[in-house]
């Protein structure tokens, strides 16, 4: 009984895939937001300095 619970069933794999997809989406969104913020800051600094 215990051994069966430790095996990765198709349901477990499906859940794992969903979690991985969510993590990847979150990481991509964070990276995009950071890049946009950096670009905006650089543009503002350049405009203010020039």
Buried (B, 14 or more C-beta within 10 A) or exposed (E): EEEEEEEEEEEEEEEEEEEEEEEEEEEEEEEEEEEEEEEEEEEEEEEEEE
